[in-house]
């Protein structure tokens, strides 16, 4: 076995800092440094750079093997040579190579001892090669003194990165029963090929900083409350001093760094932060102690949120809800979270097998108290039946039944009917809706026994509570076709799904559908950028869902630093605030399928009584739009911060959605009424006529109406550009015929026409609007590049198509670099038919990157199209 290297410079540095001696590890492990006598320093507990590992294995590391981790996947140590420089540092790195299924590599169980009173951070570098969908992540597995797994903390995940990126696992609360920790490197998924590379790993620990929000559980403050925290380092052997830096959700610093706040003999300090604007914030805390002239430090990030109190409302807040699993999460602050969100709908897991973030399982009395609080608050409640954690022993224990809920209930009915009946009896006062399986359980849709088992479970439930509605989870809307007895379907939407998947479900009217939307996991990049992307994704999914007519939306209330509404300490995230904002603004609102903008600027207008709520974002960077919606109009960002809408400067619209509220609804409806009867123009050289319509939606008469089409497409001939009318009664509509004539050189797919409009009602209005005209080619050309010829040319196939409803006679002019312009006659091309021609690019390699230009004209001067194709 090769010798392992101790990283002596790190050992000597820590010995110098502390005056202590390095404890002898139980076995000689490379990079393990455990130093006594320190208080606030960060200790390097383990380091692995694979530079002097025992080839072809790594000492004190093992491959994970089993049903989900097949033996044929490879774990390799790679070493750079003179022609390769792949390692992150040095010349060696570890490779996990998949041929299907999961792959993992971990330290041996008793390699690294831990101190549960300290906090830990694992960081290292990761790179991928050839992966499509697999997930790469790091994890820390906490073991008790017998080597039994207590909990596993994971990093965020990455699928594809062609450069080395740093990933980390931060654990502030270690299970008190933990004696050892395993480092595990993970590659999970169904890819049949690809690699994950790992290098330069460090596990470090530090004395734990405690932060308490005084009088505000969950670090939830209102705008008018004092934002006071008590900070302390209980393990400090010398009085520490603290420094603070506050940042907002975008990572912008607020007020600079406050340094050197002394704590005195109490080893703690109380600090108030002057922040009154709603939003998500973080305090970056550093504690420094000086012992024998040596400075030792600990750091901690403390998040908190500031909210406006929810105003009274007549709307039942039952369109957005939460799912909650008391077997996985702490229950203490759940009613507070629900009240902060303003939701009145909840799904509660009633059986479960999970482990809470800080260890332990709930008592029955604890769950009963929570249910009573929801019930007394008038919540619409659904009970979720998952695999139980008790009721059986020996070979009938739940762990002995692999799989999901259907696998469990596929046992003989006498094995589960009595415990299930007991569960329903204890819960029937609170629930009339029962979901068989958690939202991510695929078995009710896919298990071979589902058709037989689900009716048995339903009958058992109704045998205790007759008036019950039973539903199942699904990954697709069509679940009702497989299980006709299911009264409702819970559609689970993965966090990495695109927002556009939110479609209106096609189900019979007697069935209900609700969607469970999971926040997008934070990626490995800049954390503030990733938080913004997570909020953006959640808002877009919810907005698309509401626009599709989906009224019932749930979001899991989970403590997960990467994809939860709460972090691991139960503090709400920026995504939590986004859900609160949407529940506040969109509950009771109906989507209105009309738009102010087009193209990459997306706008969704919702109507609630006389209110109008507009959601805006840009799909292509930040854009500026001139938009006036009344003097009272305000902008609400996704975290709930409110600001006036600037009346005298353009509105900046970025990727993060904005909400516009307190809109003058009469003005908005009047602006939306300005439309062409048809916003599509065929690519034609002949005049095309469209009707421009404008309606007075104000409750008063309108006068001195002037409309000016100020900006149209280049070389477009548009008449008239100016029009208007002296007066308009309320609800009266003005119409004007507009003639368009396009130049034969037109190459675009559409143009935004800038319209200046002015009128007088209660005051003088002068506004600017954009109306997009789409250009439709009824003649078209498509090109496909074929093989390279023996003479060095490149063959290509050019296909002409007639998309009109009549026979076309046309000519095509094809300009190929290195050859003369070709003229092709297309006589009698039938509707919806094509004509193909094969030709060559002579001297092909010399013309890569140049363009082939095709012009297609109808001989009578009507239809035309211009196309360009880059030579690959």
N, C-alpha and C positions, 0 to 999 in steps of 0.2 A: 504493500500500500504506500502510495507516495506521501511524503511529508506535507503537512498543511502549513501554510504561512501565517504567523501572527503578524498583524499590522503594527509593528513596534513603534513607529512615530506616533500613532494615535494613542497607544498605551502610555508612552512616556509623557505625552502632553497632558493626559488626564491625571497621571500620577503627580505631575508638577503642579497642576491646578489644585489638587485636593490634599496633597501630602499623604495620601493613603497608599495602600498596597493592593495590587491586583489579586483578586481571589482566584485560586487555582480552579479551573473548570473541571468538571467530572471527567472529561476526556479532552484530548488535545484537538481543538477545533479552530479552523482558520478564521480569524477575524472576530472571535468571541472575546469581548472585553467587558468585564463586570467589575466595577471599582467601588470600594466601600468608602464611607466617610463623607460622601458628597450630599448636598441638599438640592440646589437649584440647577445644577449643570444638566446638560443633555448628555447622557451616557450612550456610547455606541455599544449596544449589546451584541450585535452580530454584523459582520460585513462579509460579503462574498462577491468577488470580481471574476471568478473562474480562471484566474491567471495561473495558479499552481494547483489546480484541482487534479485529482487522481484520474488520469486518462485510462480507460474510456469512461470511467464513472466519476461522480463527485462524492467525496467522502462525506458520510453522515447525511446524505440525501437519498430518497427512494422514489421510484416511479410509482404512481397510483395506478393500480390495475383492478379490473372488475368488469361487471356487465356494461356499465356506462363508460368505462375507460378501457377499451379493447387493447389486447397485448400487441397487435400488429402496428400500432402507432409508435413512432420512434422518438427517443430522447437522446440527443447527440451533443457532444462538446465539439465545437468548431474552432479551429485555430487559423488565423490569417497567415498567409505566406507573403512573399515579396510582391506578388501581383494583386493581392486582395487586401482591403482595409475596411472590413465590415464591422469589427468590434466597436463598441462605444468607447471603451478605454482599454489600453493595452492591446493584446492580440487574440484574446479568447472570449468566447461567448457561448451561451447555451441555446440550443434549438429544440423546440417541440414541433414535430412534423406529423400532420394528420393524414390518415387515409380513410377517415370516417369515424365518427364518435369523438368522445372527449379525450383529452390528454392533459396530464398534470404531473408535476414534480414537486416534492415537498421535503423539508428537513425531517429527520427522525424525531420521534416523539419526545425524548428526554434531552434533546440537544440544548435547548435554550430555556433557562429558568426565568420566571418573571416575578415582579413585585406588583400585586394588584393595586397598591396605593399610588402607583405612578401612571402616567399616560405614555402611549407608545405611538411611534410613527415608522412605518415601513415605506421606503422609497427606493425606486430603481428605474431602469431604463428598458423600454420595450420597442420593438420594431416588428413589422410583419412582412411576409413575402408570399404573394400569390393567394391570399385568402379572399373569399367572396362574401361570406356571411358570418363566419365564426367569430366568437367573442373572446378577446384576450383580456385577462384581468389578474390582479394579485389578491391574495387573501391571507389573513392571520387567523389561525385556528387555535382557540384557547382550550387547553386540556387540564383536567384535574390531576391529582397526585397519582391516580391509577392510569392516566393516559386516555381517559374517556373524554370525548368531545363535549364541551359546554356550549360553545358558540363559535360562529365564523363571521369575521368582518371582512368585507370585500371592498376593493377599489372600484372606481368607475371602469367602464369597458371601452375597448377600441377594436375596430374590425380591420381597418386598412390604414396603415401609415408607412410610407416608404422612407421615412427618416426616424431616427431615434427620438422618442418622446419620454418625458419623465412621468411616472405614475406613482400614486401614493395611497396608503391606507392610514388614516388617523383614528386612533382609539383613545378616547378620553376616559371612558369608564370600563375597566377590566373587571370581569366576573370575580367576586371575592374568593371563589373556590379555585381559581386558576393557579396552577403551579408551573406549567410549561406552555410554550407557544410554538406552533409550527408555521413556517413560511411556506406558502404554496403558490406555485406559478401555474396558471390555468389557461387552457385553450379548449373552448367548448363550442359545439355546434355540429352540423351535419355535412360540412364541406368534405369533399373526397380528396382534396389536395390543399397544400399550403403550409406555411410555417409561421411560428411566432419565435422571435429572438429575444433573449433576456441577458442583461449585463449590469454590473455595478450596483449591487443591492446593499442597503444599510438599514438595520433596525436600531432605532435610538429611543431612549426613554428620558423623561424629565419629571421633576416634581410637579404635581398637579396644581394648577391655578383654579380656585373656586370663584365663581361669579354668581351673585344672587341679585335678581331684580327685586328691589325692596317693595313689597306690597303688590306685586304684579306677576302672578303665576304665568308661566309660559313666555315670559318676557314680552307681554302684550300691553302696550300703553295706548292711551287715548291722547288726542292732540293737546288737551288741556292739563294732562297729568304731569307730575314730576318724573323725569326719567333718571331714577337714582339706582345705583348698583353698589353692592359691597363686594370688594375683591380681597381675596386672601390666599395665602400659600401655607396651609396647615403644617406641612413638613419642614418649613423653613427653620434653620438653626440660627439664623441671624436675621434681623429686621430687614425685609426687602423694600425696595422702592419700585414704583410702578410708572410706566409710560403708557399713554393712550393715543390712539389714532382712530378717528371715526370716518367711515366711508359709507356712501349710499349704494343702492343696488347696481349702479353702473361702475362702481369702483372709484368714483371721484372722492377725493379727500374733502372733508368738511372741517374747516377751521384749523388745519395744521395739527402738529403733534404736541400734546401736553406731556412734558417730561418731568421725571424725578419728583413724583408725589410721595412724600415720606409716609410711612405707616406707623411709626412709633412702636411702642412695646406690644401693641395688640396684634401685630403682624397682619393687619388688614387696613383697608382704606375705603371710604364711601365717596363716590364720585357722582355728580349730577351732570347730565348732558343736555344742552339747550337745543333741542330739536322739536319743532312744532308741526312740521309738514308731514302728512301721512306718507308712509312708504316703508321699505325694508332697509335696515341699516346694520352695520357691523362695527364692533369695537375691536381693534387689534391691540391686545394687552401684552406688555412685556414686564416681567418681574425680574429685578436684578438685586442680588445680594452680594456683599463683599465680605469675604472671610480671609483673614490674614493677607489682605491686600490683593486678593484675586477675585475678579468679578465672575459670577455664575448666573445663568439666566434661564427663564422658562417663558414660553409664549402661549397665547391662547386667542382664538377668535370668538367673540361673543356676539351673536346676532340678536336683534330685537326688531319688533315692528311697531309702527305708530298708526293708529286708525282714527277716522272720524266715527263718532257714535252712529249706529244705524238709525236713520229717521223712522218714525212710525209709518206704517204702510198698510193699506187695505188689501194688498196683494198677498195671497197665500204663497209662501216661499217654498213651493213644492215642485219646482222644475229642476233645481239643482239639489243634489243630495250627497251624502258621504257613505262609504262602506267602512266598517270597522271590525277588526278581529281582536277581541280581548285576549286571545291566546298568544298573539304576537306583539301586542302593544299594551302600554300602561293605560289604565282607565281613568286615573285621577282627574285629569284636566279635559276629558273628552266633552262634557257638557259646555265647558268654557269655549272650546274650539268651535263647537256647533253654533253657540250663541254669537261668537265673533264672525263666523261665516254668514250667519243669518239664515241657515238652512233649517228646514223642518221635515226632512226626509232622511232616513237612515236604514242601511242594511247591516245587521249584526250577525257575526258568525257565532253559532251557539254550541257547536262542537268543534274542537280543533286540536292539533298536535304540535303547535309551534312553541317557540321559546322567546320570551320577551328580550328587548335589547339589553336590559340590565339583569337578565336572569329571572327565573321563577315562573310560575303559572298562576292564573287567577283562581281565587276561591269562588265557589258558587254564589255566596252571599254578595261578593263584589260585583258579579255580573248582574245579579238581581237588582242591586241598588242602581246600576247604570240604566237598566231597562225601565225601572220605575221613574227615573228622572226624564227619560225620553217620553214615556207615556204621559206623565203629568204635563209635559210641555206640548202635548198635542201632535207629536211627530207621527208621520206616516212611516210605519215600521215593517220591515221584511226580515224574517228569520232565515239565516243561511245554515243549512245542515251539512257539515263537513265530517270527516272521519273523527270519531271521538278519541279522547286521550286516555280515558279509563273505561270501566265496565267489564273488561275482560282480563284474563290472566293466563299464564302459561303459553301454550301454542296458539291460543285464541287472542293474544294481545294484538292491538291495532297494527303495531309495527310488523307483525307476522303476515299481514295482508297487504302486499305491495299494490301500488296503483292508487287511483282516486276513489271517488265516492261510490261508483257503480261496482268496483271490485269489492269494496267493503260490504255493500248490501247484496252482493251476489252469493254470500254465504246462505246457509239454511235460515229461513225466516225466524225460527225460534231463537237464533243466536242474536238477533238485533231488535225484534219486535217489542220486547218489554222495555229495554232501555230507551228506544225511540218514543214509545208511548209515555214513558216517564218524563222525557224532555218536553214533549208537547204539552203535557198536563202542567208542568211548571211554567211554561211560557205562553199558554193560550190566552191569557188575559191581555197580552201585549201584541200578539201577532195574528193576522188573518192571511198573510202572504208568506209562503214558505218556498225557499229556493233550494233545490237539491244539488249541492255542489258549490264550491267557491267559484268566483267569476273566471278564474284561469284554469279550471278543471275541464279538460276536453272529453272526459269519459261519457257524460250524458249524451254527447253527440256521436261519439265514435266507438264506444265499447259494444262488443257483440251481444252482451247481456242487457243493454239499456232498454230495449223494447219490452223485455219481460219484467225487468226490475222496477222501472219507474212507476208503472201502475200499482205495483205492490206497495211501494213507499207511499204513494198518494192515498191508497186505501187505508193504510195504517194511520196516516195523519188525520184523515177525515173520520176515522173511527173514534178519535178523541175529540176533535173539533170539526163539526160537520161543515160549517161555513168557512172553508179554507180554499185559497187559490194557490195552486202549486205550479212552479215554473222551474226552468232549467237554464244553466249558462250555455253560451254558444260562442263560437268564433265567427259565425256567419248568420245572416238574418233568416235563412231558410230552415231553421231548426224545427219549426212547427210542422214541416212536411214529414219529418221523421218521427215526431212524437205528438200526435194529434191531441193527447190528453193534457199537454202542457198549456196552462192558461196564460203564461207570460214567458218571454224570452229575455235573458240578460246577455246582451252582446258585448263581449270583452274586446276593447280596442287597445292593442299593444302600444307601449310608449313610443316605439320607433316607427309606428304607422304614419303615413302621410295624412295631413288634415283633410285632404280631398276624399278620403275613404268614407267620410261621414255622409252617408246617403240616407234618404228616406226609406225605411224598410217596407217591403211588400208583404204584409201579413193580413189575414182575414180580420174583419172589424171586431170580432169577439175576442181577439187576442191583443195583449199589450206587449210593447217592446220598450226596454230602456237600455241605454248605453252606459258602459263603464269605461271611463277614459283615464288612462294612466299617464302621468307626466313623463315627458321624454327624459331619459337619463342624461345627466351631465356628462359631457365628453371630457377628454384629458387636456383640453386647451386651457386658455385663460378662464379662471372660474367665473368672473363677472360676465364675460362674453357668453359663457355656457349657461349661466343663470338667465340671461336675457333671452337666449335661444329656447330655453325650457319654457319660460313664460309665454313667448311668442307662439310656440307650438301648441300649448294648452289653450290659449285664447282662440287661435285659429280653428282648432278642432271643435271647440264649443260653439263658435260662431257658425261654422259650416253646418254643424248639427242642427242648430236652431233655424238656420236658413232652409234646411231640408225638411223642416217640420217635426224634428225629433224634440219632444218637450221634456222628456225625463232623462236626466244626465246625472250619473254618479261619478265621484272621484274618490279613490281610496284614501282614507286618513291613515297614512303610514309614516313611521319614523325611519327615514332613510335619507342619508345625507346626499344621495345622488338622484333619487327619483321619487322622493316622498314629499307630501305637503308639509311635513315636519322634519327637522334634523334629528340626529340620534339622541339629542337631549330633550326632544319634544318642543323645540322652538319653531314657530311657523316660518315657512320659507317665502320667497317672493312669489312662488306659484300659489301658495295659500292665499296671499293677498289678491292675486289675479282671479282666483275662484270667487273670492268675496266680492270683488268689483263686478264680475259678470252676474252673480246672483242678485246683486243690488240693482243693476241697470237693466238686465234682460229678462228677469222674471216677469211674467205676465205680458211680455211684448210679442208681437207678431211680425214676422219678416215681411217687408214690402219690396217686391222684386222690381225696383226702379233704381237708377244709378245716376250719380253726379259725374263720375269719371269713367274712364275705360282703360284698356291696356294694362300695364303693370301696376297701376294704382287701383287697389280693390276697395270698394265701399259697400257696406251692408247697412241698410236702413231698416230700423225696427220701429213699430208703432205700438204705443200703449196709451189708449184713450186719445187725448189731445197731444200727448208727448211724442217726440221723435228722438230716437237715439241712433246715432251714426257711428259705425265702427270703420276705421280707415287703416290701411297699411299699404306699403309699397313692396312689390315683389322684386324690384331691381334697384336697390340702393335708395338713398334719400332723394326725394323730389320736393319741389316747392309748388304749391297750388294756391291761386288766389280764390278765396272762399269767404263769403260773408253770409252769416246765418242769423243775424240779429244782434242787438246790443248785449243781450243777456247770455249769449252762447258761451259755454265753457268747455275746456278740454279736461278730460279725466284720463290719467295714464293707467296702465294695467294694474299698478299697485295701489291705486285709489287717490293719488295726489291730484288736486284740482287747480287749474290755472285759467285765467281769462283767455278767450280766443282773440288773438290780435286782429283788430279791424283794419289796420293800416299797413300791414305787411303780409307777405305770403305765408301760408301755413306749411311748416316742414313736416313731411310724412316719410317715415322710415319703415324698417322691417318690423319694429315693435308696434303692435296695434295701439291706436288711440281711440278713445270714446269721446264723442261730442254730444253734450247734453244741453238742456235749456234752450233748445233751438226754437226760433220763430217758425212754427209749423206752417203757417200760411205762406210765409216767404219761401220756405223749402218746397212746398207743394207747387208753388208758382214757378220756381226755378226748374223743378223736375218736369213740368209740363212742356217746356221748350224742347221740342223733338221734331225730327223729320219722320214722315210717315213710313219711310223705309231707309235704314241707315246703311244699305249696301248699294254700291255702284258697280255695274259690270264694266270690265275693261273694254271700253268701246270708244271709237273716235267720233261717234255721232252724239248729238245732244241728248242728255238724260234729264228728265224732270222729276223733282221731288217736292213734296209739300212740307213747308215748315209750319208747325202749329205752336201756339202759345195761349195759355188759359190764365185768366185772372182768378186765383184761388183765395184772394183776400175777401173779407166780409164787406169791403167798401169798394166803390167804383175806382177805376184806375184811369189816369190821363197821361197824355204826352208820352206814349210808348214809342221808343226808338230801338231798332235792332240793326246791328252792323256786323256782317260777317267779315271780320277784320283780317283774319289770317286763314288762308286756304292753301292747298297744295301748290308746289312750285309749278308755274306755267299752266295752272288750271284756269279755265275761262268760266267764271261763275257770275250769273246775272239773275236778279239784282243783288248787289252786295249790301245795299241799305234798304230798309223798309220800316214801316211803323204804322201807327194809328193814333188818332187824336184822343179817343176815350174808349173804355171798355167797362161794361157792367160786371158785377161779380158773377163768376162762373161763365162769363162769355169767352169764346175762343176766337182768336185771330189766326187766319191762314194766309200764307203767301207761297205761290209757286216759285221754285228756284230751279234754274237751268244750269246743269253742269256739262262741261265739255272737257275731256281729258286729253293731254298731249300724247302722241304716239310714242314718245320717249318714256312714258311713265313706267317705273320699275317697282314702286312700293306696293305694300299690302294694305295700306290704309293711311289716312291722315286725320289728325285732330284739327277741327275747325274752331278757331277762337272767335267767340261771339261776345260782342259788347252789347249790353242791354240796359236801358234806362227807362224809368217810369216814375210816376208820382202817385202815392196813395195817402198814407198819413204823413209821409215825408218823401223827399226825393231819393230814389235808389239808383245807383250807378254800379253795375255789376259786370263781372266777366265769367263766362262759362266756356267749357270745352265740350264739343260734340264730335264724336269720332264717326267717320265714314269709312267703311270697309270696302276694299276693292276686290272684286270677284272675277277671276279669269275663267271665261267660258271656253276659251282655247288655251291649251297648256302644253308644255314640253317637259319631259323628264329624261334624265341621262344616267346610264349605268356604265361604268368602266369595266372592261373585260380584260383578257389576258394580253401580255406583251408578245408581239409577233416576232418571228425569227429575224426580221430585218431591223428590229429595234423600235418599231412603232407600238402604239397602244390602241387596241381595238376598243370601240365603244358602241353602245346601243342607244339610239335616240328615239324616244317614243312620243308621238304627238297624239293628243286626245281632244275630242269634241264633247264638251260638257253641256252644250246648249240643247235646245229642243228642236233643232232644225238641221237640215243638210248644209254643210259648209264647204265652200271652195276657198282655199287659202294657199299662201306661199310662205315658205320658211327660208330664212337666210341664216346660215351657220358659219360663224367665223372661228376657225381652229388655228391656233398659233402654228406657224411654219407652213401654212397652206393658204390658198386663195379662199375667198368667201364662196360657200356652196349655196346654190339656190335649189330648193326642193318644192315641187308642185304637189299640193294635196287637193285633188279634185273629188268632189262628191263624198266627203267624209261624213258618215252617218252619225246621228245623235248617239252619245254614250259609246262611241267606237274609237279605236285607236289605229294608228299607222306607225310602224317601226322602220327604222333605217339603221344599217350598220356602217360605220366608217372608222377611220384611224387618225390618231395623232402621230404624224411623222416625227422621227427623231425624238421619241417620247422623253427620255431622261432629261434632255436639255430644257424641256418646257414644264417641268414640275413647278407647281405653285402659280402658273399662269392661268388665265381664264378662257373658257370656251363661251362665246356669246351666241345666243339664239334669239332671233326675232321672228315672230309668227304673226301674219296679217291676213285678215279676210280680204278677198279681192275687191269686195264692194266698199271697203273702207270702214267697216263696222268693228268687229271684234279683233283684238290683238293681245299679244303678251310679249314681254321681254324677260329672258332668263339668262343667268350667268352661272357657270359651273367651274369650280377650281379643279385643276388637274392634280391628282394626288401623287 
